[in-house]
């Protein structure tokens, strides 16, 4: 029996570039940076003092004030992005379809801000000052949980927490649930909000963050460049509405792209570093190609994980060359973290949104700050800016701590 076709009928985002996906996309293809000095807290004593913050976000504009106070920032992002998503898709959840709509969301660290706030109160004033909402605010599954409460979606409600691969694993899980016939639609993607004192301190201690460009934040995220010195932490949300083609056609929905393949793998190697030969990344891309039933030569575009770390960028470059052989040089590769920073658990969500829009608009985003490529990073990274290119298939990669890897493949929609 043939499996159902799954299409993307809605997109939304809150990003360091803008608080809506339309403006984010325009700034992205224009090659603008959303990075700047950290303003969420006093970071003067930190080695890394730059981030990709979501700016001018007022949760009370979209969430009743009492409810907003009982949410961590990551959950506020999730609810706001979900409301934008439903409007973009013109999708309504009713008594008739509520059980057929799932919410499956990637979240990396959850309510880190809440943990820090209430730990300080506990130490300063004792346990009586800890809010009864502490646990519901900090747990990762409150992102999809609150989305369900606001939208009425009563299908499977799941959070995937696999570090920086969380969102694509969430998308892949939602895709699998639809393929199995358990649901006909899913709100999916990723969300994260960890630009906090402890979050930045922890990543800095790992020597993972950029520290050389504090005085020039827009230049700090430099995927594949020889002067890259770590990633720039970001925050935000990127959501997609997945739907069976039959459902989308029945309601006359706009279709951005078709989701045709998903792969997962693990390096089984190191807590934070990838295998230098990229073998786990090789497996995950081949798994996605096999799931889609495609030859490597079918892929015309890749939105790379490309965090701007020394080992990660080199390993991904090697993996692409191994998977795609001589075709690798023909693939147009975007490293959009050069403009947004690394949104951690949300990164695959917003980058999947970018990949869908790249196919839909036939416009592939460029990679900024690639001034002098690392000699070991020798593919076409669109360093000269965005290109108007029509391609049929595109891949989006995410690789996380613990060696966890995820890839999806999208197909340009043609009716």
Secondary structure, 3 states (H helix, E strand, C coil): CCCCCEEEEEEEEECCCCCCHHHHHHHHHCCCCCCEECCCCCCCCCCCCEEECCCCCCHHHCCCHHHHHCCCHHHHHHHHHHHHHHHHHCCCCCCCCHHHEEEEEEECCCCHHHHHHHHHHHHHHCHHHCCCCHHHHHCCCHHHHHHHHHHCCCCCEEEECCHHHHHHHHHHHHHHHHHCCCCCEEEEEEEECCCCHHHHHHHHHCCCECCCCCCCHHHCCCCCECCCCCECEECEEEEEEEEEHHHHHHCCCCCCEEEEEEEEEECCCCCCCCCCCCHHHHHHHHHHHHHHCCCHHHEEEEECCCCCCHHHHHHHHHHHHHHHHHHHHHCEEECCHHHHCECHHHHHHHHHHHHHHHHHHCEECCCCCCCCECCCCCCCCCCCCCEECCCCEEEEEEEEHHHEEEEEEEEECCC
